[in-house]
Amino acid sequence: MEQIEIYTEFIRLQELLKLAGVMPTGGMAKEVIADGLVTVNGEVCTQRGRKLYPGDRAALEGIELVVTHAGTET
């Protein structure tokens, strides 16, 4: 599980995958999301623009990401 700190209220799923280094490009992130390979809070998500807030979890191919707000821990 990797914690990804954000400094804003939310981050979009596609941006989270790029920020975490799970996907090198937005196009690749868009593709894996559209293919149903990403889960958000345990459910398959095909919305690349889905907003994730601190405490939300996303997973892809065994990599789990937890969104945290900068300066806090979950």
N, C-alpha and C positions, 0 to 999 in steps of 0.2 A: 504494500500500500504506500503510495507516494502522496504527500500533501502538496497541493498547489496553492500558493498564496495569491490572492487577488487584492487589488487596492480600490476596486470599484464595488458597486452593489452586487453585480452579477457578472458572469462571463458566459458567452455562447459556447455551446458544445464543440463546434468546429474549432473555435479559437482555443479552447481548453486542450484539445488534442495536439494542436500545433505548439502551444506554449509548453506543454509537458514534454515535447520531443517525441511523442508517440507516433505522430505523422509528420513527415518533413514539409508537406505542402498542404494548402487549403483544399486543393483539388483531390488529393488522396484522402483527406479527412472526410470530405463530402461523399466520396465513393463508399468508404467503409460504413458511414452512417446510413446512407441510402440502402446499402445491402443488408441492413439489419444486424450488423456485427457488433454494435455498441449497446451497452445497457446503461441506463441511468436509474439509480436507486433500485436496482434489481430487475428492471423491466426493459425490454428492447425498445430503443428509441430511434426513429428514422427522421427526426426533425433536427437538421443541422443547426438551426437557429435557436434551439431550445435554450432557455436561460437557466443557468445553474447558479445557485446561491451557496454561501458558506454552509457546510454540512452535507451538501449533495455529493453523491458518489457516481463516478462513471467508470466503466470497465471495458476493456478491449483486449482480446487474446491473452487473458490472464494478468493483464496489467490493471491495477485498480488505482484510481485517482480520487482523492478527496479534496474538495474545494474548501479552503480556509480563508478567512479575512486576514490580511497582514497584521501581525501583532497578536493574533489569538490562536489557540490550539483547540482541536476537537478530539 
